[in-house]
Amino acid sequence: MYEFTILWDWLNFGVRWLHVITAIAWIGSSFYFIALDLGLVKRPGMPEGVHGEEWQVHGGGFYHVQKYLVAPARMPEHLTWFKWESYATWLSGFALLAIIYYAGADLYLIDRNVLDVSAPVGILISLATLGVGWLVYDLLCKSPLGRNDNLLMIVLFAVLVFMAWGYTHLFTGRAAFLHLGAFTATIMTANVFLIIIPNQKIVVADLKAGRAPDPKYGRIAKTRSLHNNYLTLPVIFLMLSNHYPLAFATQFNWVIASLIFIIGVLIRHYFNSMHARKGNPHWTWAASAVLFLIIAWLSTAPSVLTGEHRASSTAERFMASTHFSAARDTVMGRCAMCHAAEPAWEGIHVAPKGVLLDSDEIIAERAHEIYLQAARSHAMPPGNLTHMTQEERALLAAWFEEVRK
């Protein structure tokens, strides 16, 4: 059993590494081609059918890139397809979802204080939301609404806000953010697999058959590619968020996730405008900074919104705090069964991340982490398996704030 635990942990690490590598490849190529497309310039004397061209320098050499808006007059001898980066990113991400959240559903996926379901039911809900999400998105794009890009984006944002709120009523906070990222990434990869690449293959088939390709396929593919471009940055945030409980495990987590989508759009708008030589809208960075400060404020569940009150007494050391005895008992009763030299929780053989919480001195040293993970957020215990109460979380918050005031 011990050997299996080690192998499983290395499998987790290996798949995570693969996911990061493939995501870098996909995001990098996506950002490059969007920048290239926006920077194309029409010049006299270009070959027939060429929409624009761009001269670039990199690695000591010069590159001359031309784009055909529909297709060249004849099929080139060699054609490079950019698709495997997207597929590999989604497949490795789904494998990681299965390794962490499906295999460890009771720890990471399900919070029975949020929705009391079994692990198999939770997994089925997860799979269903990913599939239905793509169907809803695709129907919206193919509806009359899809002919108005701005209106479509507003409706899609409303769908994402609803899903952010909905996921927090289905899973743990960590799993909710991860699933919102997976929901969005599934749309992005499905765009490549079901729309962009098939449309390009239709164009290639027409060229080989000597037919003039229909320009509508290129327009549709470009629209879906643009959606992917604007969704990329929020997905990165959501995938990184599981390391930051103040993002995913606080009362207003779904609002935070929603604001992140706006920040992502603002930042991409800046770079898209710059690459298209339409100016540098620096206001987007100022707006993003303001929204980020609002997110940081929301993550503390401010008393003006929740009615919570801060502790007013002070102490010089955590162990000397008037709340230490009760805080220690809470940690020992709710956390130490896993975070101990010899964990007592079934299936856990080593303290998670090597964090020990089995003595007064160590608990005092870990006060800051306890405050973030269990007091100001609900990241720990995972899925609230040990049933830590709101009163106990408030006690841990009062303990920390009494000393740090």
C-alpha positions as CSV (number, residue, x, y, z in Angstrom):
1,M,0.0,0.0,0.0
2,Y,2.8,2.4,0.9
3,E,4.5,1.7,-2.5
4,F,1.2,2.3,-4.3
5,T,0.8,5.6,-2.6
6,I,4.3,6.7,-3.7
7,L,3.7,5.6,-7.3
8,W,0.3,7.3,-7.4
9,D,1.8,10.6,-6.1
10,W,4.5,10.4,-8.9
11,L,1.8,9.7,-11.4
12,N,0.0,12.8,-10.2
13,F,3.2,14.8,-10.6
14,G,4.1,13.3,-14.0
15,V,0.6,14.0,-15.5
16,R,0.6,17.5,-14.0
17,W,4.0,18.2,-15.6
18,L,2.7,16.9,-18.9
19,H,-0.3,19.1,-18.6
20,V,1.8,22.2,-18.0
21,I,4.1,21.5,-20.9
22,T,1.2,20.9,-23.4
23,A,-0.7,24.0,-22.1
24,I,2.4,26.1,-22.7
25,A,2.6,24.8,-26.3
26,W,-1.1,25.4,-26.9
27,I,-1.3,28.8,-25.3
28,G,2.0,29.9,-27.0
29,S,0.9,29.0,-30.5
30,S,-2.6,30.4,-29.9
31,F,-1.2,33.8,-28.7
32,Y,1.3,33.8,-31.5
33,F,-1.2,33.3,-34.3
34,I,-3.7,35.8,-32.8
35,A,-0.9,38.4,-32.7
36,L,0.2,37.5,-36.2
37,D,-3.3,37.7,-37.6
38,L,-3.9,41.1,-36.0
39,G,-0.5,42.4,-37.3
40,L,-1.0,41.5,-40.9
41,V,-0.5,44.4,-43.3
42,K,-1.9,44.7,-46.8
43,R,0.8,45.9,-49.3
44,P,0.8,46.4,-53.1
45,G,2.0,43.6,-55.2
46,M,1.0,40.7,-52.9
47,P,0.0,37.4,-54.6
48,E,-3.7,36.9,-55.5
49,G,-5.7,35.8,-52.6
50,V,-3.3,37.0,-49.9
51,H,-5.1,39.0,-47.2
52,G,-2.0,40.4,-45.6
53,E,1.7,39.8,-44.7
54,E,4.1,40.3,-41.9
55,W,7.9,40.4,-41.6
56,Q,9.3,39.1,-38.4
57,V,12.8,38.5,-36.9
58,H,13.7,35.8,-34.4
59,G,16.6,33.7,-33.6
60,G,19.0,35.5,-36.0
61,G,16.8,35.1,-39.0
62,F,13.9,36.9,-40.9
63,Y,10.5,35.4,-41.5
64,H,8.1,36.5,-44.2
65,V,4.6,35.3,-43.4
66,Q,1.6,35.7,-45.7
67,K,-2.0,34.8,-44.9
68,Y,-4.6,33.6,-47.4
69,L,-8.1,34.7,-46.2
70,V,-9.7,31.6,-47.8
71,A,-7.0,29.4,-49.3
72,P,-4.2,29.5,-51.9
73,A,-4.9,28.6,-55.5
74,R,-3.4,25.2,-55.0
75,M,-2.6,22.9,-52.1
76,P,0.9,23.4,-50.8
77,E,3.2,20.4,-50.6
78,H,3.6,20.6,-46.9
79,L,1.0,21.7,-44.4
80,T,1.5,22.0,-40.6
81,W,-1.6,21.5,-38.5
82,F,-1.8,23.2,-35.1
83,K,-4.2,20.9,-33.2
84,W,-2.3,18.3,-31.1
85,E,-1.3,21.0,-28.6
86,S,-4.9,21.6,-27.8
87,Y,-5.9,17.9,-27.7
88,A,-2.9,16.9,-25.5
89,T,-3.7,19.7,-23.1
90,W,-7.3,18.7,-22.6
91,L,-6.5,15.0,-22.4
92,S,-3.7,15.5,-19.8
93,G,-6.0,17.9,-17.9
94,F,-8.8,15.4,-17.8
95,A,-6.4,12.7,-16.7
96,L,-5.3,15.0,-13.8
97,L,-9.0,15.6,-13.0
98,A,-9.5,11.9,-12.7
99,I,-6.4,11.2,-10.7
100,I,-7.0,13.9,-8.1
101,Y,-10.7,14.7,-8.0
102,Y,-12.3,11.4,-9.1
103,A,-10.0,9.0,-7.4
104,G,-10.0,11.3,-4.3
105,A,-13.6,12.4,-4.6
106,D,-14.4,12.2,-0.9
107,L,-11.4,14.4,-0.1
108,Y,-11.3,16.9,-3.0
109,L,-14.5,16.8,-5.0
110,I,-17.4,16.4,-2.6
111,D,-18.3,18.6,0.3
112,R,-21.4,17.0,1.9
113,N,-22.2,20.3,3.6
114,V,-22.6,21.7,0.1
115,L,-24.3,18.7,-1.6
116,D,-24.7,15.3,0.1
117,V,-24.0,12.9,-2.8
118,S,-21.9,9.7,-3.2
119,A,-18.6,9.8,-5.0
120,P,-20.0,8.1,-8.2
121,V,-22.8,10.6,-8.3
122,G,-20.4,13.5,-7.9
123,I,-18.3,12.2,-10.7
124,L,-21.3,11.8,-13.0
125,I,-22.4,15.4,-12.2
126,S,-18.8,16.6,-13.1
127,L,-18.8,14.8,-16.5
128,A,-22.4,15.9,-17.3
129,T,-21.6,19.6,-16.7
130,L,-18.5,19.5,-19.0
131,G,-20.5,17.9,-21.8
132,V,-23.7,20.0,-21.5
133,G,-21.5,23.1,-21.3
134,W,-20.1,22.6,-24.7
135,L,-23.6,21.8,-26.2
136,V,-25.1,25.0,-24.7
137,Y,-22.1,27.1,-26.0
138,D,-22.2,25.6,-29.5
139,L,-26.0,26.1,-29.8
140,L,-25.6,29.8,-28.8
141,C,-22.9,30.3,-31.4
142,K,-25.0,28.6,-34.1
143,S,-28.2,30.6,-33.1
144,P,-29.1,34.0,-34.6
145,L,-27.3,35.4,-31.5
146,G,-24.0,34.2,-33.0
147,R,-24.2,36.8,-35.7
148,N,-23.6,39.5,-33.2
149,D,-20.1,39.0,-31.6
150,N,-20.5,41.5,-28.8
151,L,-24.0,40.3,-27.8
152,L,-22.8,36.7,-27.9
153,M,-19.9,37.5,-25.6
154,I,-22.2,39.1,-23.1
155,V,-24.5,36.1,-23.1
156,L,-21.5,33.7,-22.8
157,F,-20.2,35.7,-19.8
158,A,-23.7,35.4,-18.2
159,V,-23.4,31.6,-18.7
160,L,-20.0,31.5,-17.1
161,V,-21.2,33.5,-14.1
162,F,-24.1,31.1,-13.7
163,M,-21.7,28.1,-13.8
164,A,-19.3,29.8,-11.3
165,W,-22.2,30.1,-8.9
166,G,-23.6,26.7,-9.7
167,Y,-20.3,24.8,-9.2
168,T,-20.0,26.3,-5.7
169,H,-23.3,24.7,-4.9
170,L,-22.2,21.3,-6.2
171,F,-18.6,20.7,-5.1
172,T,-15.9,21.9,-2.7
173,G,-14.5,25.4,-3.4
174,R,-11.3,23.9,-4.8
175,A,-13.2,21.6,-7.1
176,A,-15.6,24.4,-8.1
177,F,-12.8,26.5,-9.5
178,L,-11.1,23.6,-11.1
179,H,-14.3,22.6,-12.8
180,L,-15.1,26.1,-14.0
181,G,-11.6,26.0,-15.6
182,A,-12.3,22.6,-17.1
183,F,-15.7,23.7,-18.3
184,T,-14.1,26.6,-20.2
185,A,-11.1,24.5,-21.4
186,T,-13.5,21.9,-22.7
187,I,-15.3,24.5,-24.8
188,M,-11.9,25.7,-26.1
189,T,-10.7,22.3,-27.1
190,A,-14.0,21.3,-28.6
191,N,-13.8,24.5,-30.7
192,V,-10.6,23.1,-32.1
193,F,-11.7,19.5,-32.4
194,L,-15.2,20.0,-33.7
195,I,-15.2,23.3,-35.5
196,I,-11.8,24.8,-36.4
197,I,-10.0,21.7,-37.7
198,P,-13.1,20.2,-39.5
199,N,-13.7,23.5,-41.2
200,Q,-10.1,23.6,-42.3
201,K,-10.3,20.1,-43.6
202,I,-13.3,21.0,-45.7
203,V,-11.3,23.8,-47.3
204,V,-8.4,21.4,-47.9
205,A,-10.7,18.9,-49.5
206,D,-12.2,21.5,-51.8
207,L,-8.7,22.6,-52.9
208,K,-7.8,19.0,-53.7
209,A,-11.0,18.5,-55.7
210,G,-10.4,21.7,-57.6
211,R,-13.3,23.5,-56.1
212,A,-13.3,27.1,-54.7
213,P,-13.5,26.9,-50.9
214,D,-16.4,28.6,-49.2
215,P,-15.1,31.6,-47.1
216,K,-17.7,31.0,-44.4
217,Y,-15.7,28.1,-43.0
218,G,-12.7,30.4,-42.4
219,R,-15.0,33.0,-40.8
220,I,-16.5,30.5,-38.4
221,A,-13.1,29.1,-37.4
222,K,-11.8,32.6,-36.8
223,T,-14.7,33.5,-34.5
224,R,-14.2,30.4,-32.4
225,S,-10.4,31.0,-32.3
226,L,-11.1,34.5,-31.0
227,H,-13.3,33.1,-28.2
228,N,-10.5,30.8,-27.2
229,N,-8.1,33.8,-27.2
230,Y,-10.2,35.7,-24.7
231,L,-10.9,32.7,-22.5
232,T,-7.3,31.6,-22.1
233,L,-6.1,33.9,-19.2
234,P,-9.1,33.1,-16.9
235,V,-8.5,29.4,-17.4
236,I,-4.9,29.8,-16.3
237,F,-6.0,31.6,-13.2
238,L,-8.6,28.9,-12.4
239,M,-6.1,26.1,-12.8
240,L,-3.6,27.8,-10.5
241,S,-6.2,28.8,-8.0
242,N,-6.1,25.4,-6.1
243,H,-2.9,26.7,-4.4
244,Y,-4.7,29.8,-3.1
245,P,-7.6,29.2,-0.7
246,L,-8.4,32.9,-0.5
247,A,-9.6,32.6,-4.1
248,F,-11.6,29.3,-4.1
249,A,-12.6,28.7,-0.5
250,T,-14.3,32.0,0.6
251,Q,-17.9,33.1,0.7
252,F,-17.7,35.1,-2.5
253,N,-15.6,32.7,-4.5
254,W,-18.1,32.6,-7.4
255,V,-18.0,36.4,-7.7
256,I,-14.2,36.3,-7.7
257,A,-14.2,33.7,-10.5
258,S,-16.6,35.9,-12.5
259,L,-14.4,39.0,-12.1
260,I,-11.4,37.0,-13.3
261,F,-13.1,36.5,-16.6
262,I,-13.5,40.3,-17.0
263,I,-9.9,40.8,-16.1
264,G,-8.8,38.2,-18.7
265,V,-10.8,40.0,-21.4
266,L,-9.4,43.4,-20.5
267,I,-5.8,42.1,-20.6
268,R,-6.3,40.3,-23.9
269,H,-8.0,43.4,-25.3
270,Y,-4.9,45.4,-24.6
271,F,-2.6,43.0,-26.4
272,N,-5.0,42.5,-29.3
273,S,-5.3,46.2,-29.8
274,M,-1.5,46.6,-29.6
275,H,-0.9,43.8,-32.1
276,A,-3.5,45.3,-34.4
277,R,-1.7,48.6,-34.2
278,K,-4.9,50.3,-32.9
279,G,-3.2,51.9,-30.0
280,N,-2.3,50.9,-26.5
281,P,-5.4,51.1,-24.2
282,H,-3.5,51.4,-21.0
283,W,-6.8,51.9,-19.1
284,T,-7.3,48.2,-19.3
285,W,-4.4,47.6,-16.9
286,A,-5.8,50.2,-14.5
287,A,-9.3,48.6,-14.6
288,S,-7.7,45.1,-14.1
289,A,-5.8,46.4,-11.1
290,V,-8.9,47.8,-9.5
291,L,-10.9,44.6,-10.1
292,F,-8.0,42.6,-8.6
293,L,-8.1,44.8,-5.5
294,I,-11.8,44.2,-5.3
295,I,-11.2,40.5,-5.5
296,A,-8.6,40.7,-2.7
297,W,-11.2,42.6,-0.6
298,L,-13.9,40.1,-1.3
299,S,-11.7,37.1,-0.4
300,T,-11.6,38.3,3.3
301,A,-15.5,38.2,3.4
302,P,-15.6,41.8,4.8
303,S,-17.8,42.4,7.8
304,V,-19.8,45.0,5.8
305,L,-21.1,42.1,3.7
306,T,-21.2,39.3,6.2
307,G,-21.7,40.8,9.5
308,E,-18.6,39.2,11.0
309,H,-16.6,41.1,13.6
310,R,-12.8,41.2,14.2
311,A,-11.3,40.3,17.6
312,S,-10.3,43.4,19.5
313,S,-8.0,42.0,22.2
314,T,-4.2,41.7,21.6
315,A,-1.3,39.4,22.7
316,E,2.3,39.3,21.9
317,R,2.6,35.6,21.0
318,F,0.2,33.0,19.6
319,M,0.7,30.6,22.4
320,A,0.1,33.4,25.0
321,S,-3.2,34.3,23.3
322,T,-6.4,34.0,25.3
323,H,-7.8,31.9,22.4
324,F,-4.8,29.6,22.0
325,S,-6.1,26.7,24.2
326,A,-9.4,26.5,22.3
327,A,-7.7,27.0,18.9
328,R,-5.2,24.2,19.7
329,D,-8.0,21.9,20.6
330,T,-9.8,22.7,17.4
331,V,-6.7,22.0,15.3
332,M,-5.9,18.8,17.2
333,G,-9.5,17.6,16.8
334,R,-10.1,18.6,13.2
335,C,-6.7,18.5,11.5
336,A,-4.1,16.5,13.4
337,M,-5.5,13.1,12.4
338,C,-4.0,13.7,8.9
339,H,-1.3,16.3,9.8
340,A,0.7,14.1,12.2
341,A,3.9,12.2,12.1
342,E,1.7,9.0,11.9
343,P,-1.6,10.0,10.3
344,A,-4.6,8.2,11.7
345,W,-6.9,8.9,8.7
346,E,-7.4,5.9,6.6
347,G,-5.6,6.0,3.2
348,I,-3.2,8.8,4.3
349,H,0.3,7.5,5.2
350,V,2.3,10.7,5.2
351,A,1.1,14.1,6.4
352,P,-0.1,16.1,3.4
353,K,2.7,18.3,2.0
354,G,4.7,17.4,5.1
355,V,2.7,19.8,7.3
356,L,2.5,18.6,11.0
357,L,0.0,20.0,13.4
358,D,0.5,17.7,16.4
359,S,2.1,19.9,19.0
360,D,1.5,23.3,20.6
361,E,4.7,24.7,19.2
362,I,4.1,23.6,15.6
363,I,0.5,24.8,15.7
364,A,1.7,28.3,16.8
365,E,4.3,28.3,14.1
366,R,1.7,27.4,11.5
367,A,-0.8,30.0,12.7
368,H,-0.7,32.0,9.4
369,E,-1.4,28.9,7.2
370,I,-4.1,27.7,9.6
371,Y,-5.7,31.2,9.3
372,L,-5.7,31.2,5.5
373,Q,-6.6,27.5,5.0
374,A,-9.2,26.9,7.7
375,A,-10.3,30.3,9.2
376,R,-10.6,32.8,6.4
377,S,-11.3,30.1,3.8
378,H,-12.8,26.6,3.8
379,A,-9.9,24.9,2.0
380,M,-9.2,22.7,5.0
381,P,-10.2,20.2,6.1
382,P,-10.7,19.1,2.4
383,G,-14.5,18.6,1.8
384,N,-14.8,19.5,5.5
385,L,-14.5,15.8,6.2
386,T,-14.0,16.3,9.9
387,H,-17.0,18.7,10.1
388,M,-15.3,21.8,11.4
389,T,-18.0,24.2,12.4
390,Q,-18.3,27.9,11.5
391,E,-17.9,28.7,15.2
392,E,-14.5,26.8,15.2
393,R,-13.4,28.7,12.1
394,A,-14.4,32.0,13.8
395,L,-12.4,30.9,16.8
396,L,-9.3,30.3,14.7
397,A,-9.7,33.6,13.0
398,A,-10.1,35.4,16.4
399,W,-6.9,33.7,17.6
400,F,-4.8,34.8,14.7
401,E,-6.3,38.3,14.5
402,E,-5.9,38.9,18.2
403,V,-2.1,38.5,17.8
404,R,-1.7,40.2,14.5
405,K,-4.0,43.2,15.1
